[in-house]
């Protein structure tokens, strides 16, 4: 059980105590959803990867292929509940016009995403420590209904529009999200993100959700499945399904791989990603025993 809990801390910030900090890396990758928990004070974390994205729609203008790299920087400061982060991506697109004969292909490249964000944990759900129940096997193994109540965090980000000219929006915009996490068992975690993006941009505001389920297969391996929906009044709604796996090399390093697609008959849209996460852990110098998630604790 100790090792399984360590793996959850790796993959989605699985928490049982009131702390933020975990003994092993707490990475957002490889899914798109985000846990309400941060990395912990005095912890600097880098999450990076390469991606390939192919899209083919029945439109006059189409972005057919994208190659790029993503970078997510995280730092905890001031409070265990608070995290500051930077979300960055650079990509090269092969674009095509279909409304001319012959079709016209050309390439563009540049920074495609730049967002400064802050995350704060509002509520950390606690669970009954059933390991202390020695009189009744039924009570010891019964499902804890408090696990249906999620831990809750909020996220606010700013898109300053300091990106490549071919990826620019009409101006500065905001992103907001409510982050929910349910620890269904010691192996199974569900994340739900409710999102509003491109706020302040006229006729471009989007609303969406991400629902992620992750399962600890072993002390080193974890798998996930994910569903994402994006809704807008001004373009077609999007629905994607993804899956992937993460491997824990050591307490501070994780590797991952994932794939996703929308599976619509009239379009092709799939995304492949390979990456890893690394952290510089300065938390240990000041941590207290009650501030750290211990693997031997059970929920």
N, C-alpha and C positions, 0 to 999 in steps of 0.2 A: 504493500500500500504506500509506503514511503516513496518508492521510486515512481509510482504512478502519479502521485501528487506533484513530484518534481517536474514531470513531463507536462502536466497542465500549466504549471507556472511558466514553463518555456513557451507554450504555444499561444495562450490567450490570457495570461495574467490570472490564472485560477487562484482565488483567494478564499481563505477560511477565517483567518484572524482579521483584526481590524487594520492591519498594516497594508502598505503598498509594496514595500520591497519584497522581493523573492530571492532565494538563494541561487537560483539559476535564471538565465535570460528569459525575459517576458517579451516576446516578439509579436508584432502585428502580422507579419508575413506567415504564410503565403496568401491568406485571404484578403479581401478588400474591407471586411468589417473591422471594427475597432472595439476593444474592451474598454469598460469605464475606468480601468485601473491604469496608473502610470508606471514608470520605471523605478521610482523611488528617488529620494533626495541624493544628490551628488553622484548620480549615475548618468553617464553619457552613452547613448546607444546609436549605432549606425545600422540601418536596414537597407540593403541595396540589391538590385537584380537587373537582369536583362530580359527584354520581352519582344515578342513578335506578335503582331496583330494584323489579321487580314479581314477586310470588309468588302463586300460586293452587294450593292443595292441596285434596284431598278430605278436609278435616278440619272439625271443628265450629268451630274458631277459626282465623282466617286473617288474616295480614298481607298485604294486597293490593298496597299501593303504598308506596314509601319514596323520599323526596327528602332529600338531605343533602350534606354537605361533609366531606372528609377532610383531615387535616393530619399530615405525618410530618416531625419535626424531627430532625436528625442533627448530631452534633458529634464531632470527633476530638481526643483529648487524651492526653497521657502517652506514647503509643506509636503508631507507624504501624499497628499491628495491632489497635488498640482503638477502638471507637466506642460512644458513648452515644446513645440515641435515645428519642423520645416519639411514640407512635402515638395519634392522637385522631380522633374522628368525632362529628359532630352531625347528627341526622336527624329528620325528621318522618314519621310513619307514618299512613296511613289504614287502620284496622283494622275488621274486620267479624266479627260472630257469625252463624253460619248455623243455630244450634240454637234460634232463636226466630223467631216469625212475627209481623210481617215481619222480615227480617234487620236487624240493628242495626249501624250504622256510627258510628265516632267517631275522632277524631284525637288522637295523642299526639306529643310532641316532647321532645327533650333530648339530652344527651350519651350516645351509644350505645357508645362505646369510649374507654378511657383506659388506656394501657399504657406503663410505663417499662421500657426494655430496654437490654441491653449486648451487643455483638457482638465476638468475638475471632477473629482469623485464626490457626489452628493450623498449617496447612501450605500453603505457596505452591509449587505445582508449576512446575518450570522445564522449558523446552523447548530443543531444539537449534537454534542459530542457523544455519540452512542457507544463509543469504546468503553465508557464508564458504566454502561448498563450491563451488570453481571447477573442479575436475578431473573431476567426474562429474555429468552431468545427471540420471542415474537416482537417485543419492543425494540430489541437491539437491531433487528433486521427490517423493521417496518419503515416505509417511506416517510421521510420528514416533509410534511406539507409546507414548511417554511421555504423549501427549495423552489417552490412555485413563485415566490416573491423575488424579483430580480434585484441585484445591485444596480445602481443608477449613476451615470455620469453625464456630463454635458460637454460639448465641444463647440468652439467658435473659431472660425478661421477667416483670414483676409486674403483675397486674390488680388494682388496689387497690379496685375496686368503687365508686369515686367518680363514679358516672354517674347519669343520670336514673332516677327511681323506676320508670318503665315498662320499663327495660332492665336493671335490677339483677339480679345473681346472688345466690346464697346467702351469699357471703362473698368474701374475698380468694383469688385463685388465681394459678397460675404457668403460664408457657408456655415450652417448651424446643424447640430445633430444631438439627438438624445441617444445615449448608449446604455443598453441593458444587457445584463449577463445573468443567466440561470445555471447554477451548478447542479444538474439533475442527479448526478452521482459522483463518486470519486474518479470515474473515468469519462463521463459524458457531460459536455458543456454546450449550452446554446447561447449564442449572441444575437441580439436584435438591434439594428441601428435604424433610426428614423431621421431622415435627412432632408434639409432644404438647401439648395445650392444656387449659385448665380443670383443671389439676392441683390437688388439694386439695378440689375440690368433689365431694361425694358423689353418685354416680350420674350424673355429667355429664362426666367426663373423655373427651376426644376424641383420636384419633390420625389422622394424615393425611399426605399427600404433595402436593407441587407439582412438576410437571415442565414446564420451559419451554425452548423452542428459539427463539433469536433470530438474525436474519440481517441483515447490513449490505448494504442495497441500493445505497447511494451514500454520499457524504461527509456528507450531511445527513439521510438517511432510513434508518430501521431498522424491521423488522417482527418480530412475534413470534407464536407459538402456544403455548397453555398448557393443561395438563390438571391438575385438582385433585380429590383425593378426600379425604373426611372419614368416619371410621369411629367408630361408637359402639355400645355394647351397649344403649343406652337409647332410641335413636331410629333412624329409617331412615338408611342410609348415603347420602352425597351425592357426586355426580360432576359436575364442571363442565368445560366447554371454552371457552376464550377466545382472542381474537386482537386485535391492535391494532398501532399504529404510533407512532413517536416522531420528532420533527423537532428538529434542533439549530439554534437561532437564532444562538448564539455560544458561546464557551467556558464560559459560566456560566449559560446559560438553555436549557431544553428545554421543548417542548410535546408533548402526547400525547393520544391518543384510543383507547378500547378498548371491547369488548363481550364478553359471555360468557353462556352458557346451559347448562342440564343436558340438554335435548333428551329428557326423558322424556314418554311419551305421556299419562300420567295426571296431569300437573302442568305448570304454567307457571312458569318461573323464569329471568328474564333480567336482566342488569345492564349498564348503560351508564355510561361515565365519560369525563370530559374534564378535563384539568388541565395542570399545568406544574411545573417544578422550577427553583429558583434557588439559587445559592450565594454566600456571602461568603468569598472566598479570601484568607486571611492566611498561607497556607503559603509563598508565594513569598519572603517576607522572610527565611526561615531555611532554605530547602531547599538540599540539596546535589545535585550532578549525579547521584549514584547513587540518590537518593531519588525520582526522577521518571520516570514512564513516558514515553519519547520515541516519537513516532509513527514515526520512521524505523527503529526496531528491529523485527526480525522474529523470530517464533517458529518 
